[in-house]
Amino acid sequence: MGSGSRWRQGHGFTTIELMVAVAILGLFVGAFYSAWDGFFKDVSFQEKLARAERETRPVIRSLVIELRQALPASEAANATAVTALSWNGITFTTDRDGDGAPERYQYALTSCGGEGCSLTRTITTPVAGSGPNYTYTGTGTTITVLRNVVADATGRPLFSAKSVSAAGAFSSVTSCNGTSVACSFPLVVIDLRLDVSGAADTPRLFEVQEQVRFRNA
């Protein structure tokens, strides 16, 4: 026994002891790296959420104001503020600038890819002197207001609406074109989702839902 103890003292650790020490160190380093990596991923995700909120807030605010101030562009008895609605777009007329002549607004998803679609807004001014039954020509002015928008036709549409029966019950409206299907409803639903994860990561979403009731229509 004494001989073995003197050998250990003179020659350090055995190979098995070194292997065990290295394995324990590896486990410690792996756990530390996993925690460190998870922490920074969470921080990065929170920063992306904050950026998405900053970018989305003014767009949603504008859209809500425009819809609340929507009004028909015609004095015809069956005229409605919304002229077209689908899962990926809405067209309506609103006099947000207060000049008495409603502009035509169109929000639509375009350029869809792996990280979602771009949401564009097109504003078209009415033909001069065409009131009170205003008409619109030309392509209008289009800008991209948001990117990486996620929506689908069957599960989570970006736009939908709710109609009200004579008994006061709400029912969902998923599309209208103003001709064969009238766009007659008091409430528009916006279900906005942005992919904030990045192309290489599992999709993680920033979500905003709004229900907007017309004031003037």
Disulfide bonds with the S-S distance in Angstrom:
Cys112-Cys117 1.96
Cys176-Cys183 2.03
